[in-house]
Amino acid sequence: KPPPAPAAVAAEAADRPAADADLDDGHSAEGIFGDQGSHTGYTYDDLILLPGHITFGVQDVGLASMFTRKIALQTPIVSSPMDTVTEHRMAIAMALHGGIGVIHSNMSIEAQAKEVMKVKKYKSGFILDPICIKPTMNLVELDDLRRRCGFTGFPVTEDGHMGSRLLGLITRRDTDFVDERGSTMVNMVMKKFAHVTVAEEGVDLPTANQILADSKLGKLPIVTKGGRIVALVARTDIMKQAEFPLATKDANGSLRVAAAVGTRPGDRDRVHALVAAGVDAIVVDSSQGDSTFQQEIIRWMKSQFPDLQVVGGNVVTRRQAKHLIDCGVDGLRVGMGIGSICTTQEVCACGRAQASAVYHVARFARTYGVPVLADGGISSPGHIVKALALGAGAAMCGSLLAGAEETPGEYFYSETGVRLKRYRGMGSIDAMKRGSDDRYFGSNASLKVAQGVSGAVQDKGSLHQFVPYLIQSVKHGFQDIGAKTLAQLNGQLYSGALRFELRSAAAQREGGVHDLHSFERKLFSA
């Protein structure tokens, strides 16, 4: 029998299944970041993850991760310690959804300790810091407050503060048909205390809920025997916050919370106060974490409070990471000069592209069992997926969460009617004047050099809708990659099974919305 023609042999070879190695498109992370011939730093947008094989539903994806050596998260998202991002309301919301918040230090020691205590004492459904108003406020002022706060009912107290004697309650139905709003005071139209349905301090949430249901009211003040208000229960909050199965809690069932400190000698007093308040972790807040000042305070904290979890940073190189790991840190913050409001790279010519920084530091810290937080450069859920795919244990977010109802500050409107909230970098002059200059080693400088800007971000609504959107988006990313858990994703990363490609500028443009005359972006639908 004559041998087959060469063309037939080639055709038969083309029909045979290729070896697995021949089917690996793209490159491994090590192939991109470990290439000694490459002298380029890469950002998240420079990379795209190639899809894997799907064998499970999106509902089967688990996002459990580690914030520090001993603190686990069900949602790998951390709110940044910025004074326009994280105080107790943000920290509570983040913990309820399985993440954690880091309360900023741009306030007095006492104020920061109180913020921590509010998180630790939180009970689901109870508002422990409702906005109270004075009885002498006029309705024009009340209307302005309603616009800024986004809700319409307020307890009325003797001095307008929480903890004082409750005089009454005012809602929109009390003021809708009043014409002389400038001359009408709240105490003239409010529902007086004698006619307000209240519950006594110590009531549990099911009982409070039943009282609201029976009375068909929207708000239930909780008062002491002396009539002082200590909390408020709102029907809308009970409906929104019924169950949080992913909540990040300690052994006692309290929500977990972290807090930031600087590296000054006086920050040791701050650490003492925060530990006394019940803080779960301390994050040393410095734009450049490889300093003797940070090393000293980390060693001091680990000697004084051996069980306290300490996160060091910020770092972007393996050498920086090694210095802090040697001091005993339980976690590392990675990122320098890449935040949306940060100008460190522009002003100081120092930092590193974030994708490169996360990959190299995470791979090194992993050998010591130290989790990494990818801090900065996160502007979409896709960036969170990329940060985790490069070895991070969680993504620390500032601008992504700024503008939510739970962030500090009040809303205002742009000239075009867009609802906004102020957002600023901790290296901005405005923030430095409040004390954050220590983060940039500038507390004793006669001239303060800005390493950040102040700006505004659009209203994102409540975190109770926005964070679930982020979680679901990240889960879809994991499913497309073919990783059911973060542990599986890490296994793919370090085995080389997870494949990446670098994107040209045209590819980056193609990967977003393009070639439309106009469009409306809706992030999710409940």
C-alpha positions, 0 to 999 in steps of 0.5 A, spaced: 500 500 500 503 506 498 504 511 503 499 517 504 500 523 500 504 529 505 498 533 504 493 528 507 498 527 513 498 534 514 490 534 514 490 528 519 495 532 524 490 538 524 484 534 526 488 531 532 487 534 538 493 538 540 496 537 547 494 541 553 500 545 553 499 547 545 492 550 548 495 555 553 493 562 550 496 568 553 501 568 558 502 566 566 503 572 571 510 570 572 511 570 564 509 577 564 511 580 571 518 575 571 520 577 565 527 580 566 527 583 559 521 587 561 522 594 564 515 596 564 510 596 570 503 594 569 496 597 571 490 593 572 488 596 565 494 593 562 492 586 563 486 582 561 484 575 564 483 569 559 477 565 560 477 558 563 472 552 563 466 553 567 463 547 571 459 551 576 454 556 577 455 563 579 451 562 586 456 556 588 462 561 588 465 563 595 469 569 596 472 567 603 479 571 604 484 573 609 484 580 611 490 579 616 493 572 619 487 571 623 481 575 621 477 572 615 472 575 611 467 573 607 467 579 602 474 581 600 473 588 600 475 593 605 474 601 606 480 605 606 481 609 612 480 616 609 476 622 612 471 622 606 470 614 606 470 611 613 467 612 620 462 608 624 457 608 619 461 605 613 465 600 618 458 597 620 455 597 613 462 593 610 462 588 616 455 587 615 456 585 608 462 580 610 468 586 609 471 590 614 472 598 614 478 602 617 476 608 621 481 614 619 485 617 624 484 624 622 480 626 628 482 626 636 483 620 639 477 620 643 473 621 637 476 615 633 475 611 640 468 612 640 467 611 632 470 604 634 465 603 640 459 605 635 461 599 631 462 594 636 456 596 640 452 595 633 445 591 634 442 590 627 436 594 626 437 599 631 440 606 629 445 608 635 446 615 632 440 618 629 440 626 627 436 630 632 434 637 631 432 642 636 425 645 637 427 652 635 429 650 628 424 653 622 422 649 617 426 652 611 432 649 615 429 643 616 427 642 608 435 644 607 437 638 612 432 633 609 435 635 602 442 634 605 441 627 609 436 624 604 430 622 609 425 626 612 423 624 619 427 626 625 427 626 633 426 633 636 430 633 643 432 639 648 439 641 645 438 637 638 443 632 640 443 624 641 442 623 649 438 629 651 431 629 653 426 627 647 421 632 646 417 630 640 418 627 633 417 630 626 415 627 619 413 630 612 406 629 614 407 634 619 410 639 615 407 638 608 401 643 608 405 649 612 406 655 608 409 660 612 416 655 613 421 661 615 417 663 621 414 656 623 418 652 628 419 645 629 416 645 636 409 648 633 408 642 628 411 636 631 408 631 634 409 632 642 412 627 646 406 625 650 403 622 643 409 619 640 410 611 641 416 610 644 420 603 647 424 603 653 431 602 653 433 594 653 427 592 648 429 587 643 429 588 635 423 583 634 419 587 639 420 593 636 418 591 630 412 588 632 410 595 635 412 599 629 407 594 625 401 594 630 402 602 630 403 603 623 409 608 624 415 609 620 420 610 626 420 608 634 424 612 638 428 608 644 428 612 650 431 611 658 426 611 663 428 619 664 425 620 657 432 621 654 433 618 647 438 612 646 436 609 639 431 609 633 428 604 630 426 605 623 421 600 619 425 601 612 432 599 616 428 593 619 426 591 612 433 593 609 437 589 614 433 583 616 439 578 615 446 579 614 449 571 613 456 574 611 457 579 617 464 579 619 464 578 627 468 576 632 468 571 637 463 575 642 458 576 636 460 583 635 462 586 628 469 587 627 472 593 625 479 596 624 482 603 625 488 607 622 494 610 626 500 614 624 507 613 626 508 619 631 510 617 639 503 620 641 500 615 636 501 610 642 496 613 646 491 612 640 493 605 640 491 604 647 485 607 647 483 603 640 484 597 644 480 599 650 475 600 645 475 593 642 478 594 635 480 588 632 486 590 628 490 596 627 492 599 620 499 603 620 497 609 615 503 611 611 504 613 604 511 610 604 511 604 610 518 602 609 521 607 615 524 606 622 518 610 625 513 605 622 518 599 624 518 602 631 511 602 632 509 595 629 514 592 634 511 596 640 504 594 638 506 587 637 510 587 644 504 590 648 498 587 645 501 580 642 494 578 640 492 585 636 492 584 629 497 589 625 497 591 618 503 595 615 504 599 609 504 602 604 509 598 600 510 596 593 517 592 593 519 586 596 524 589 600 519 594 603 515 588 605 520 584 608 522 589 613 515 590 615 514 582 616 521 582 620 517 586 625 511 582 625 506 585 621 499 580 620 498 584 613 500 588 608 497 594 604 500 595 597 500 601 593 503 608 592 501 614 588 495 610 584 489 612 587 484 617 583 486 623 588 493 621 589 499 625 586 505 622 590 508 619 583 507 626 580 510 630 585 515 625 588 516 621 582 516 615 587 511 609 587 509 603 582 504 601 577 499 597 581 498 590 578 506 589 578 506 591 585 501 587 588 503 581 584 510 581 586 509 583 594 503 578 594 508 572 591 513 574 596 509 575 602 505 569 601 511 565 603 511 568 610 503 567 610 502 574 610 495 577 606 496 583 602 491 588 601 491 591 594 490 599 596 488 604 590 487 604 583 480 600 584 475 603 580 470 597 578 469 590 580 473 588 574 479 591 578 477 587 584 477 581 580 484 583 577 487 584 584 485 578 587 487 574 581 494 577 582 495 574 589 491 580 594 487 577 599 482 583 599 481 590 595 482 596 599 477 601 596 476 609 597 473 612 591 469 606 589 465 607 595 466 614 596 459 618 595 455 612 598 450 614 604 454 611 609 460 616 608 461 622 612 459 628 609 453 631 606 450 631 599 450 637 594 448 638 587 452 640 581 450 646 576 447 640 572 443 637 578 447 631 579 447 629 587 454 629 589 459 628 595 466 631 597 471 626 596 479 628 598 485 624 598 489 624 605 495 628 602 490 633 600 492 640 603 485 640 606 486 633 609 493 635 611 490 641 615 486 636 619 492 632 621 494 627 616 500 630 614 504 625 619 502 620 613 507 623 609 512 625 614 510 632 614 507 634 620 513 638 622 514 641 615 513 649 615 511 648 608 506 643 606 507 639 599 500 636 597 500 629 595 493 629 593 487 633 591 480 634 593 474 633 589 467 630 588 464 624 586 457 622 584 452 619 589 452 611 589 446 610 594 446 606 600 452 600 600 446 595 602 445 595 594 452 597 592 456 592 595 451 586 593 452 589 586 460 589 587 460 582 590 455 579 585 460 582 579 466 579 582 463 572 583 461 572 575 468 574 574 471 568 578 466 564 574 468 566 567 475 565 570 473 558 572 475 559 579 470 557 584 474 560 590 479 564 592 484 558 594 483 555 587 484 562 584 491 562 587 492 555 585 491 557 578 495 563 579 502 560 582 501 554 577 501 558 571 494 555 569 491 562 570 492 566 563 493 573 562 494 578 556 497 585 555 492 590 552 494 595 547 491 602 548 486 600 542 484 593 546 483 597 552 478 602 548 475 596 545 474 593 552 469 598 554 463 602 552 464 605 545 462 607 538 455 610 541 452 616 540 450 616 547 448 611 553 445 610 560 449 606 565 445 602 570 450 598 574 444 593 577 437 592 577 434 589 584 
